[in-house]
């Protein structure tokens, strides 16, 4: 293959400069746009071909997509069902509970962002945010007819921005309280929906239901998975056997099977007289499922901690719980961040499997039902694509956040 | 309590200690005792059991037979005894084993604060003092990876000393270091050897052994083959195996 001195070749020799040692590395000469295009897109015949074909394909897909979104699509099904998509049958007069939850989360998210070192407003970042906000505002103005909802949403955004400003101002002092606030926010958010004459879980629905199931599954399965991972390495045979058995059994069973078992048969295992709402049974199954995966991820992290760390801790007289808390787990968990968040993203998307049980009004079930309305016959794409987009948006936000966390905890410590 | 034994009786007593790893017998009946304040250097080929032996002294390895008594406390399966012994023994490893996610300061203060329950201020003061003593003051806020190998090993020594141990065990502390860093670590060890600390050191640094050791133990195939004062051992080894070993390391 014909290839002029490429970047790869250059990197290989970086370690051993040929000139005198004192020489300063030559400054990279900024390429002119023409050079850049030639080097990156048309460096050889085949790469040129590939560029052209890919560009045509991308243009075709984009044209089709734009044509669909702005011309062909009939978004009436989405407009009519927006509320059902978001919250299902959640009663209108109790919506203040959902909004309060949204505000609590928005404020905490803003504060957490503010506490992190600020990122400079590069042109690229300004453009990206302007695009995101512009599209979001346009879409919302088009879809949402109630001005009250728009105002409430604007308030949530304002709260987030205010939180970021406060966070920036107070800085590091806030870090520890914020961690506690997030941990407390979890039960608060759920209790506020249900407690104090609230709404029964049977009536939770739409995207709200997916988010709650995912949040419960993530928060509850994390500590359980952690214990299972430690149990798997325990020297006590009973503990070890139970952990291994649980993990291997659960990992081998499809999630839908677990969910159907949980909703229709799990009651047989509960003490007689105890009846749980179906959605709670489903949540238990999500927790069970996720714990097994968390345990395996943590086990991988634990294997990455060298034996010398245990020996040094023991030699210093640290007891097992302290050794785990201060020495082993911090190192093990840091290594697991990418796979852990990727598991949580999967788990979040897997909440769509609630459809398989057939009893719930989660986002996907509701989107499916919307297409069965006579008024919206033939609008399957318009009904389902927004649901897919909502899952994607949240999953992508989680992935971005994960990248930032990885970058932050890796700095200068290893 | 141990007060009765303090000041008399050996600091470390090993009687007929045996240790197996599966079918392999690493220690085949090791008997020796170390006086208070004594500096003992252990030499021997790799696989001779010398490292296994000092690791049984603070129970990083459990011995299968025989008796080990440290400062009057016998090492048994009793966890309280193990904890008491460990808090009297500091250990320095070949590969440092510093905690990479903690700062130098936190590496040193962690055990005093959590095992000895010292208040933060006292522990930090001690850490600063020790960093001064090992010759790297004002590095407390750095992470181990930001230091050179020699500096890391000196932090490891400071970390062990922070528990105010009566005994320090060194398991080939300079073997993983670049040659130019060996000296700075040996100097710290020399200073320790001259204090009234009890030291058990596995090393191939003959100069160090000659200078400060009260006694040299030569390990081979899981037993102590020969022991004696360094001047005698290095210049006039009696046993055939000691001679062969010294021929090999003295080039």
Interface residues (C-beta under 8 A of the other chain):
Chain A: X306 X308 X309 X311 X312 X314 X315 X316 X317 X318 X319 X322 X326 X327 X330 X331 X334 X412 X413 X414
Chain B: X58 X59 X60 X83 X86 X87 X89 X90 X91 X93 X95 X97 X98 X99 X100 X101 X110 X111 X114 X115 X143 X145 X146 X159 X160 X163
